[in-house]
């Protein structure tokens, strides 16, 4: 190894990071230091909490209860880690190998550095100290033999991160094709959501739920005729099939090793640690081979597609050439062009997935749970919640409307269109997607809760109110805190600390924005409780009045936001088009 070359590369990486930090300004520097301090405090708190929980669990918890505890910890770690994979599907390197291929540099060293740098994520920084603290607490509470849990946990993290790094490299090769990239992002998101919902589907399934007992047996105490099958004097008793699954699946090895150590058996923990190291080493070797092949151009090559020669004929009207009623031609063209680009954006497909999966989950719960209906007066709140969730699922994209344009924002700056018309066009481009999600959610709620036609119509109108209110807030956030999205990923490309703060504050204020939407349903409940004019559709009439107020507010504030956009368009241009090293 040439350590001098490696030190030079590390110094260059540090210098680029330092320059980026200096260019961000003093406010971003202060916010970055504050966020780093909070992250360190969170890691320390997780470690201390793990020690306390480990002491208590090691002292009192039976072996199989310890297995369940570690299963929960491992599941949380996998969910947080895989959520990072979903956000950043295509791997981003701390040191780009394409800039080093022509230099006499040992690429193995750069690969190892990039792999180690990939560990500086929120999941590792916050959860790994808690896992190690839990191990330390078990050593204090259950004896020094539990110290073998530490290499088991570290080897498990090595195995997960190594194969995650390998999968990212493989996906990077596949996603060199832009059409294939969109499909991969959608299916990876679906797989992640289904993985997160496996416990919910399992515990709500008919296989796991116990059959209902007769009333005579239900009234008996455990000592009079039956005993709880899950608990005995020795603690939790798990079925043999569950124990066999822990032996077959690598995520279960951590909990099984902890249970065996509590029973004074060291061989399962040692064997699992060695197996994790072996599997992790295989993942790193495969990741290195895929990385070299990708950067040398062996992966991701596609044959040039032959375009069929079509006979000249009459061409149909393109989507961007159409006109929209009551809109100027330039505003309509911009709205249709933005709508067309959003149809191809993988970020929008991912925004569609979450509410649709939520609707499917609600349907499954409806089919497996009790079918008792809510009172009709309270179902109006369910329609309001569905409307808000539908708009909120698209709000993250609406809040960074110019960041989605990336370099295309230069064309917007050069347009002679009025700036508030640009904002109007952006909002109109998102409207069909919001309407689709809202209708899907409201139809699911109508099926689940037997929503009345009046409440369903009020929910549709409330989705329009939420869209107008969210548009105003998202326009403001797009103007004040824009950030560039990395191509092929859903992650911000090295954003400033002020962006995180602005997004966090906006998420806190979003519930306050939706409070007026509760007024119509609240009035309906009040009129029903007081028996005032039961024939009057209070919810629908109040929703119509609130829609008129929201429309007037939107029409009044949009020109003001257009003036703000005109003053800040150069700053936005620099933020969304600047390439960051």
C-alpha positions in Angstrom: 0.0 0.0 0.0 1.2 3.5 -0.9 0.2 5.4 2.3 1.5 8.7 0.9 -0.9 8.6 -1.9 -3.8 7.6 0.4 -2.9 10.5 2.7 -2.9 12.9 -0.3 -6.4 11.7 -1.3 -7.7 12.0 2.2 -6.3 15.5 2.5 -8.0 16.4 -0.8 -11.3 15.1 0.5 -11.0 17.0 3.7 -10.0 20.2 1.9 -13.1 20.0 -0.4 -15.3 19.4 2.6 -13.8 22.3 4.4 -14.2 24.7 1.4 -17.8 23.6 1.0 -18.4 24.3 4.7 -16.7 27.7 4.5 -18.8 28.8 1.4 -22.0 27.9 3.2 -21.8 31.0 5.4 -21.7 31.6 9.2 -25.4 30.7 9.7 -25.0 27.3 8.1 -21.8 26.8 10.1 -23.6 27.5 13.4 -26.5 25.3 12.4 -24.1 22.5 11.3 -22.3 22.5 14.6 -25.6 22.5 16.5 -26.9 19.6 14.5 -23.6 17.7 15.0 -23.8 18.3 18.7 -27.4 17.0 18.8 -26.3 13.9 16.9 -23.5 13.2 19.3 -25.9 13.7 22.3 -28.3 11.3 20.6 -25.6 8.7 20.2 -24.5 9.1 23.8 -28.1 8.9 25.0 -28.7 5.8 23.0 -25.6 4.2 24.5 -26.5 5.1 28.0 -30.1 3.9 27.5 -28.7 0.6 26.1 -26.5 0.1 29.1 -29.5 0.7 31.5 -31.8 -1.6 29.5 -29.0 -4.2 29.3 -28.4 -4.3 33.0 -32.1 -4.7 33.7 -32.6 -7.3 31.0 -29.5 -9.2 31.9 -30.6 -9.4 35.6 -34.2 -10.3 35.2 -35.1 -11.3 31.6 -35.2 -15.0 30.8 -33.2 -16.3 27.8 -36.1 -16.3 25.3 -37.2 -12.8 26.3 -33.6 -11.7 25.6 -34.0 -13.2 22.1 -37.2 -11.2 21.5 -35.5 -8.0 22.7 -32.6 -8.4 20.3 -35.0 -9.3 17.5 -36.7 -5.9 18.0 -33.4 -4.1 18.1 -32.2 -5.8 14.9 -35.5 -5.1 13.2 -35.3 -1.4 14.0 -31.7 -1.3 12.8 -32.7 -2.9 9.5 -35.6 -0.6 8.9 -33.5 2.5 9.5 -30.6 1.2 7.4 -32.8 0.1 4.5 -34.7 3.4 4.6 -31.3 5.0 3.9 -30.9 2.6 1.0 -34.3 3.6 -0.3 -33.4 7.3 -0.2 -30.0 6.8 -1.8 -30.5 3.8 -4.0 -27.6 4.6 -6.3 -24.4 4.7 -4.3 -22.6 8.0 -3.9 -18.9 7.8 -3.4 -17.0 10.0 -1.1 -14.1 9.8 -3.5 -15.1 9.4 -7.2 -13.1 6.6 -8.7 -13.6 8.0 -12.2 -11.2 10.8 -11.3 -8.5 8.4 -10.2 -8.6 5.8 -12.9 -5.8 7.5 -14.8 -3.6 8.0 -11.7 -1.1 5.4 -10.3 -3.3 5.0 -7.2 -4.2 1.7 -5.4 -7.9 1.5 -5.9 -8.3 -1.0 -3.1 -7.5 1.7 -0.6 -10.0 4.1 -2.1 -12.6 1.4 -2.2 -12.0 0.6 1.5 -12.2 4.3 2.3 -15.5 4.8 0.5 -16.9 1.7 2.2 -15.9 3.0 5.6 -17.3 6.5 4.8 -20.6 4.9 3.9 -21.0 4.0 7.6 -21.5 7.6 8.6 -25.2 7.4 8.4 -28.0 8.2 10.9 -28.8 4.6 11.5 -25.2 3.6 12.4 -24.5 6.7 14.5 -27.7 6.5 16.6 -28.5 2.8 16.7 -25.0 1.1 16.9 -24.1 2.9 20.2 -27.4 1.7 21.6 -26.6 -1.9 20.5 -23.1 -1.8 22.0 -24.5 -0.2 25.2 -27.0 -3.0 25.4 -24.1 -5.5 25.1 -22.3 -3.7 27.9 -25.3 -3.7 30.1 -25.8 -7.4 29.6 -22.2 -8.0 30.6 -22.9 -6.1 33.9 -26.2 -7.7 34.5 -25.7 -11.3 33.3 -22.0 -11.9 33.6 -18.7 -11.5 31.6 -19.8 -14.3 29.2 -22.1 -11.9 27.5 -19.1 -10.0 26.2 -19.1 -12.4 23.2 -22.3 -10.6 22.1 -20.1 -7.6 21.0 -18.3 -9.4 18.1 -21.6 -11.0 17.1 -23.2 -7.5 16.8 -20.2 -6.0 15.0 -20.0 -8.9 12.6 -23.7 -8.6 11.8 -23.3 -4.9 11.1 -20.3 -5.8 8.8 -22.5 -8.4 6.9 -25.4 -6.0 6.4 -23.3 -3.0 5.3 -21.1 -5.1 3.0 -23.9 -6.6 1.1 -25.8 -3.2 1.1 -22.7 -1.7 -0.5 -22.6 -4.5 -3.0 -26.3 -4.1 -3.9 -25.8 -0.4 -4.3 -23.0 -1.0 -6.8 -25.1 -3.5 -8.7 -28.0 -1.1 -8.8 -25.7 1.7 -10.0 -24.8 -0.4 -13.0 -28.4 -1.3 -13.7 -29.6 2.3 -13.3 -27.2 3.6 -16.0 -30.3 3.0 -18.2 -32.7 5.9 -17.3 -35.8 3.9 -18.1 -34.6 1.0 -16.0 -33.7 3.4 -13.2 -37.3 4.5 -12.7 -38.5 0.9 -12.5 -35.9 -0.1 -10.0 -36.6 2.8 -7.7 -40.3 2.0 -7.6 -39.8 -1.7 -7.0 -37.2 -1.2 -4.3 -39.6 1.2 -2.5 -42.4 -1.3 -2.7 -40.1 -4.1 -1.3 -39.0 -1.8 1.6 -42.6 -0.9 2.5 -43.7 -4.5 2.5 -40.7 -5.4 4.6 -41.6 -2.8 7.2 -45.2 -4.1 7.2 -44.3 -7.8 7.7 -44.8 -7.7 11.5 -48.1 -6.0 11.1 -49.3 -8.5 8.5 -48.0 -11.4 10.5 -49.6 -10.4 13.8 -52.9 -9.5 12.1 -53.0 -12.7 10.1 -55.4 -15.6 11.0 -52.4 -17.8 11.5 -51.1 -15.8 14.4 -54.4 -14.7 16.0 -56.0 -17.1 18.4 -59.5 -18.3 17.7 -62.2 -16.7 19.8 -63.0 -18.6 23.0 -66.4 -19.3 24.3 -67.9 -17.0 26.9 -67.6 -19.7 29.6 -63.9 -20.2 29.0 -63.3 -16.5 28.6 -64.8 -15.8 32.1 -62.5 -18.4 33.7 -59.3 -17.4 35.4 -56.0 -19.0 34.2 -56.0 -21.3 37.3 -59.6 -22.5 36.8 -59.4 -24.2 33.4 -56.8 -22.7 31.1 -53.3 -21.3 31.2 -51.8 -18.6 28.9 -49.8 -20.5 26.3 -47.3 -17.8 25.8 -46.1 -17.4 29.4 -45.0 -20.0 32.0 -43.1 -19.9 35.2 -39.8 -19.9 33.2 -40.8 -16.9 31.0 -41.7 -16.7 27.3 -42.1 -19.9 25.4 -41.6 -19.6 21.6 -42.8 -22.2 19.1 -40.2 -24.6 17.6 -40.9 -23.1 14.1 -39.8 -19.6 15.4 -36.6 -21.1 16.8 -35.8 -22.9 13.5 -36.4 -19.6 11.7 -33.8 -17.9 13.9 -31.3 -20.5 13.0 -32.0 -20.3 9.2 -32.2 -16.5 8.8 -29.0 -14.4 9.5 -31.0 -11.5 11.2 -32.1 -14.0 13.8 -28.6 -15.0 14.7 -28.0 -12.0 17.0 -30.9 -12.8 19.2 -30.3 -16.6 19.2 -26.7 -16.0 20.2 -27.7 -13.8 23.1 -30.2 -16.4 24.2 -27.5 -19.1 24.1 -25.1 -16.9 26.0 -27.6 -16.4 28.7 -27.9 -20.2 28.9 -24.1 -20.4 29.2 -23.6 -21.8 25.7 -20.9 -19.9 23.7 -20.8 -21.9 20.5 -23.9 -20.5 18.7 -22.6 -16.9 19.3 -19.1 -17.8 18.1 -20.4 -19.7 15.1 -22.8 -16.9 14.1 -20.0 -14.3 14.4 -17.7 -16.3 12.2 -20.5 -16.9 9.6 -21.3 -13.2 9.6 -17.6 -12.3 9.0 -17.4 -14.8 6.1 -20.6 -13.6 4.5 -19.5 -10.0 4.9 -16.1 -10.7 3.3 -17.9 -12.3 0.3 -20.0 -9.2 0.0 -17.0 -6.8 0.0 -15.2 -8.9 -2.6 -18.2 -8.9 -4.8 -18.8 -5.2 -4.3 -15.2 -4.5 -5.3 -15.5 -6.5 -8.5 -18.8 -4.8 -9.4 -17.3 -1.4 -8.7 -14.3 -1.9 -10.9 -16.4 -3.4 -13.7 -18.8 -0.5 -13.5 -16.1 2.2 -13.7 -14.3 0.4 -16.5 -17.5 0.4 -18.5 -18.1 -3.4 -18.4 -21.5 -2.9 -16.7 -24.5 -1.0 -17.8 -23.7 -1.0 -21.5 -26.8 -1.2 -23.6 -27.0 -1.8 -27.3 -27.9 1.3 -29.3 -31.6 1.1 -30.1 -32.5 1.3 -33.8 -35.1 3.9 -34.5 -37.7 2.8 -37.0 -38.0 5.0 -40.0 -41.6 6.2 -40.1 -43.2 7.6 -43.1 -43.9 11.3 -43.0 -47.5 12.0 -42.1 -49.7 14.2 -40.1 -48.3 14.6 -36.6 -50.7 14.7 -33.6 -50.8 17.5 -31.1 -48.3 17.1 -28.4 -49.2 17.4 -24.7 -47.1 20.6 -24.3 -48.8 22.1 -27.3 -52.3 22.0 -25.9 -54.1 24.8 -24.2 -55.7 25.1 -20.8 -58.9 27.1 -20.3 -58.7 30.4 -18.5 -54.8 30.4 -18.5 -52.4 32.4 -20.7 -50.5 30.3 -23.2 -47.1 30.6 -21.6 -48.5 29.5 -18.2 -50.4 26.6 -19.7 -47.3 25.5 -21.7 -45.2 25.6 -18.5 -47.7 23.7 -16.5 -48.0 21.0 -19.2 -44.3 20.7 -19.6 -43.8 20.4 -15.8 -46.6 17.8 -15.7 -44.8 15.8 -18.5 -41.5 15.9 -16.6 -43.2 14.8 -13.4 -44.7 11.8 -15.2 -41.1 10.6 -15.8 -39.8 11.5 -12.3 -39.1 8.5 -10.1 -39.6 10.7 -7.0 -43.3 11.1 -7.9 -43.8 7.3 -8.3 -42.4 6.8 -4.8 -44.8 9.5 -3.5 -47.7 7.5 -5.1 -46.6 4.3 -3.4 -47.0 5.3 0.2 -50.7 6.4 0.2 -51.6 3.4 -2.0 -49.9 1.0 0.3 -51.6 2.7 3.3 -54.9 2.2 1.6 -54.2 -1.5 1.0 -53.1 -1.9 4.6 -56.4 -0.3 5.8 -58.4 -2.7 3.6 -56.5 -5.7 5.0 -57.1 -4.5 8.6 -60.8 -4.1 7.7 -61.0 -7.7 6.4 -59.2 -9.2 9.5 -60.5 -7.0 12.3 -63.9 -6.3 13.8 -66.4 -4.9 11.4 -68.0 -2.5 13.8 -68.6 0.9 12.1 -67.9 4.3 13.6 -70.8 6.6 14.2 -71.8 8.4 11.0 -71.1 11.8 12.5 -67.5 10.8 13.2 -66.7 9.5 9.7 -66.4 13.0 8.4 -63.1 13.3 10.3 -61.9 10.2 8.5 -62.5 11.8 5.1 -60.7 14.9 6.3 -57.7 12.9 7.4 -57.6 11.0 4.1 -57.6 14.3 2.2 -54.8 15.7 4.2 -52.7 12.6 3.9 -53.1 12.6 0.2 -51.8 16.1 -0.2 -49.1 15.6 2.5 -47.7 12.6 0.5 -47.0 14.9 -2.5 -45.9 17.9 -0.4 -42.2 17.0 -0.1 -41.9 17.3 -3.9 -43.9 20.5 -4.0 -41.7 22.0 -1.3 -38.7 21.6 -3.7 -40.3 22.3 -7.0 -37.2 24.1 -8.4 -34.8 21.5 -7.1 -36.5 19.0 -9.3 -35.7 21.1 -12.4 -32.0 21.1 -11.6 -30.2 22.7 -14.6 -33.5 23.3 -16.3 -34.2 26.1 -13.9 -32.0 28.3 -16.2 -34.9 28.2 -18.7 -37.3 29.5 -16.1 -35.1 32.4 -15.3 -34.9 33.4 -19.0 -38.6 33.2 -19.5 -40.5 36.6 -19.8 -43.4 35.0 -17.9 -44.6 36.7 -14.7 -43.1 35.0 -11.7 -46.4 34.3 -9.9 -47.6 32.6 -13.1 -44.5 30.3 -12.9 -45.6 29.3 -9.4 -49.2 28.8 -10.6 -47.9 26.6 -13.4 -45.9 24.5 -10.9 -48.9 24.1 -8.6 -51.2 23.1 -11.5 -48.7 20.5 -12.6 -49.0 18.7 -9.3 -52.8 19.0 -9.1 -53.6 15.8 -11.2 -51.4 13.7 -9.0 -52.8 15.1 -5.8 -56.4 14.5 -7.1 -55.6 10.9 -8.0 -54.1 10.1 -4.6 -57.0 11.8 -2.8 -59.6 10.0 -4.8 -57.9 6.6 -4.1 -57.7 7.4 -0.4 -61.3 8.6 -0.1 -62.6 5.5 -2.0 -60.7 3.3 0.4 -62.2 5.2 3.4 -65.6 5.0 1.9 -65.3 1.2 1.6 -63.9 0.8 5.1 -66.2 3.1 7.1 -69.2 3.2 4.8 -68.8 6.9 4.2 -71.9 8.8 3.1 -72.0 10.5 -0.2 -72.2 13.9 1.5 -69.1 13.2 3.5 -67.3 11.8 0.5 -68.0 14.9 -1.6 -66.9 17.1 1.4 -63.7 15.1 1.5 -63.0 15.8 -2.2 -63.5 19.5 -1.6 -61.4 19.4 1.5 -58.6 17.9 -0.6 -58.8 20.9 -2.8 -58.6 23.2 0.3 -55.6 21.3 1.6 -53.9 21.6 -1.8 -54.3 25.4 -1.9 -53.0 25.8 1.6 -50.1 23.4 1.1 -49.2 25.1 -2.3 -48.7 28.4 -0.6 -46.4 27.0 2.1 -44.5 24.7 -0.4 -44.0 27.7 -2.8 -42.5 29.7 0.1 -40.2 26.8 1.0 -39.2 26.3 -2.6 -38.1 29.9 -2.8 -36.4 30.3 0.6 -34.7 26.8 0.9 -34.1 25.2 -2.4 -31.6 22.4 -2.8 -30.3 20.3 -5.6 -31.3 16.6 -5.8 -28.6 14.1 -6.8 -29.4 12.6 -10.2 -30.8 9.1 -9.9 -31.4 9.3 -6.1 -33.9 10.9 -3.8 -31.3 12.4 -1.6 -30.2 16.1 -1.5 -26.8 16.6 -2.9 -24.9 17.8 0.1 -27.5 20.3 1.3 -26.8 23.1 3.8 -27.8 22.9 7.4 -30.4 25.7 6.9 -32.2 23.4 4.5 -32.6 20.8 7.2 -33.8 23.4 9.7 -36.3 24.8 7.2 -37.7 21.4 6.3 -38.0 20.5 10.0 -39.8 23.7 10.9 -42.1 23.3 8.0 -43.0 19.7 9.1 -43.8 21.1 12.5 -46.1 23.8 11.1 -47.9 21.6 8.6 -50.4 20.4 11.3 -51.3 24.0 12.1 -52.1 24.6 8.4 -54.6 21.7 8.4 -56.4 22.8 11.5 -59.1 24.9 9.6 -60.0 21.6 7.8 -61.4 20.3 11.0 -63.9 23.0 11.3 -66.6 21.5 8.9 -66.5 18.1 10.6 -66.5 19.7 14.0 -69.6 21.8 13.1 -71.3 18.7 11.8 -70.8 16.9 15.2 -71.9 20.0 17.1 -75.2 20.3 15.1 -75.8 16.5 15.5 -75.2 16.6 19.2 -77.5 19.6 19.7 -80.1 18.2 17.3 -80.0 21.4 15.3 -81.5 21.2 11.8 -80.6 17.5 11.2 -81.6 17.8 7.6 -79.0 20.5 6.9 -75.6 19.3 5.3 -73.5 21.3 7.6 -70.2 19.6 6.7 -70.7 20.2 3.0 -71.8 23.8 3.3 -69.0 24.7 5.7 -66.5 23.0 3.4 -67.8 25.1 0.5 -67.3 28.3 2.5 -63.8 27.3 3.6 -62.9 26.5 -0.1 -64.0 30.0 -1.1 -61.8 31.5 1.7 -58.8 29.4 0.7 -59.2 30.4 -3.0 -59.3 34.1 -2.1 -56.2 33.6 0.2 -54.4 31.8 -2.6 -55.2 34.5 -5.1 -54.0 37.3 -2.8 -50.8 35.7 -1.6 -49.6 34.2 -4.9 -48.5 37.5 -6.4 -46.6 38.3 -3.3 -44.7 35.0 -3.5 -44.0 35.8 -7.2 -42.3 39.0 -6.2 -40.2 37.1 -3.7 -39.3 34.6 -6.4 -38.2 37.5 -8.6 -35.8 38.8 -6.0 -34.4 35.4 -5.1 -34.2 33.6 -8.5 -30.5 34.2 -8.9 -29.9 32.6 -5.5 -32.1 29.7 -6.4 -30.3 29.3 -9.7 -27.0 29.0 -7.9 -28.3 26.4 -5.4 -30.1 24.1 -7.8 -27.5 24.2 -10.6 -24.2 24.3 -8.8 -22.2 21.1 -8.9 -20.8 20.3 -5.5 -17.5 18.3 -5.3 
